[in-house]
Amino acid sequence: MPEKPFESIKKMKYENVWDAVDKLAKKHGLSPSGLAKLAGLDATTFNKSKRIRPDGKKRWPSLDSINRLLEIFNLSFEQFYALSSGNEEKENGSIPFAKLSEISDFISDNNPVWQKWGKVLFPDFRDALYAIEIDSEAYAPLYRYGTLVVASQNSDIRKADRVIIYLNNSDVIIKEFVRRTPSKLIVTDINLPHAEENIPIADICLINRIVWISQ
């Protein structure tokens, strides 16, 4: 567990800490809003508009928000603060990352080419995990624009699990799993769980279970 930066915070500079936040987000393919969501914070926590108070004085990020980043990315305060000087933290627990609309660019012969994906840190990487950022409103309101979903390549799939389905035509869709027969996969829309849909097994090349989502 990274140490809390109560002592180190006395030494840090306003510009450097916000620069470290921005570089941490950029390094892992996230916006400041996406970074805040991944850490379980309000989406506006790290926005530019939050960095200056209405009276014009500088607003620092809270100790709680910094600690959330240290915990989610498994960083020490020194590693976090070093980002502002261009030093990179160790990629402990990094998993493949891509935006939903771009996944087809990283698939070859109906299989994801993980080497082409970016990287994002995730605290639990015991399974073969990867992350996808929802960059459309196709799954709203449940998964809004900017939602980060983490899926497992090895996890068993059970009824009511939400899954990412890779189709042979390179489409990638998110559904709720109902059951599987020898010839078809029965799923529902994640926002309309009572409307069943049949997908021929022959049309599917890969199914992975969603194990975590940002809020």
CORWOUR-V695444 format. One record per backbone hydrogen bond with DSSP energy under -0.5 kcal/mol. NH is the residue of the N-H (numbers start at 1). CO is the residue of the C=O. E is the energy in kcal/mol with one decimal. If there is no record, write none. Layout:
NH/CO/E + NH/CO/E
This chain:
6/4/-0.8 + 7/4/-0.5 + 9/5/-2.0 + 10/7/-1.2 + 11/8/-1.9 + 12/8/-0.8 + 17/13/-2.2 + 18/14/-1.8 + 19/15/-1.9 + 20/16/-2.4 + 21/17/-1.9 + 22/18/-2.3 + 23/19/-2.5 + 24/20/-2.3 + 25/21/-2.1 + 26/22/-2.6 + 27/23/-2.5 + 28/24/-1.1 + 28/25/-0.5 + 29/26/-1.7 + 30/25/-3.1 + 35/31/-2.5 + 36/32/-2.0 + 37/33/-2.2 + 38/34/-2.3 + 39/35/-1.6 + 40/37/-1.7 + 41/36/-3.0 + 45/42/-2.1 + 47/44/-1.5 + 50/47/-1.6 + 51/48/-1.7 + 53/57/-3.4 + 56/53/-2.5 + 59/51/-2.5 + 60/58/-0.6 + 66/62/-2.0 + 67/63/-2.7 + 68/64/-2.1 + 69/65/-1.6 + 70/66/-2.3 + 71/67/-2.4 + 72/68/-2.7 + 73/69/-2.1 + 74/71/-0.6 + 75/70/-2.3 + 80/76/-2.1 + 81/77/-3.0 + 82/78/-1.9 + 83/79/-0.6 + 83/80/-1.3 + 84/81/-1.3 + 85/82/-1.5 + 86/83/-1.6 + 87/82/-1.7 + 92/90/-1.6 + 94/91/-1.2 + 95/120/-3.1 + 96/129/-0.7 + 97/118/-1.4 + 98/131/-1.6 + 100/133/-2.8 + 102/99/-1.7 + 103/99/-0.6 + 103/100/-1.0 + 105/102/-1.6 + 106/103/-2.2 + 107/104/-1.0 + 108/111/-2.8 + 111/108/-1.3 + 113/106/-3.5 + 114/112/-1.1 + 116/113/-2.1 + 117/114/-1.1 + 118/97/-2.3 + 120/95/-2.2 + 122/93/-2.2 + 125/123/-0.6 + 129/127/-1.5 + 130/151/-1.9 + 131/96/-3.9 + 132/149/-2.8 + 133/98/-1.9 + 134/132/-0.5 + 134/147/-3.2 + 135/133/-0.7 + 140/137/-1.3 + 142/139/-0.5 + 143/139/-2.5 + 144/142/-0.7 + 146/134/-3.7 + 147/144/-2.3 + 149/132/-3.0 + 149/147/-0.5 + 150/212/-3.1 + 151/130/-2.7 + 152/209/-2.5 + 153/128/-2.8 + 160/177/-3.1 + 161/158/-2.2 + 163/175/-3.1 + 164/208/-3.1 + 165/163/-0.5 + 165/173/-3.2 + 166/164/-0.5 + 166/206/-3.0 + 167/165/-0.6 + 167/171/-2.8 + 168/203/-2.7 + 170/167/-1.9 + 173/165/-2.3 + 175/163/-2.1 + 176/188/-2.7 + 177/161/-3.5 + 177/175/-0.5 + 178/186/-2.3 + 179/186/-1.5 + 181/184/-3.0 + 185/199/-3.1 + 186/179/-2.9 + 186/184/-0.5 + 187/185/-0.6 + 187/197/-2.7 + 188/176/-2.0 + 189/192/-0.8 + 189/195/-0.8 + 192/189/-0.9 + 195/192/-1.9 + 196/194/-0.9 + 197/187/-3.0 + 199/185/-2.7 + 201/183/-2.2 + 203/200/-1.8 + 204/201/-1.7 + 205/166/-2.9 + 206/166/-1.5 + 208/164/-2.3 + 209/152/-0.9 + 210/162/-3.2 + 211/150/-2.8 + 212/150/-1.5 + 214/148/-2.2 + 215/37/-0.7
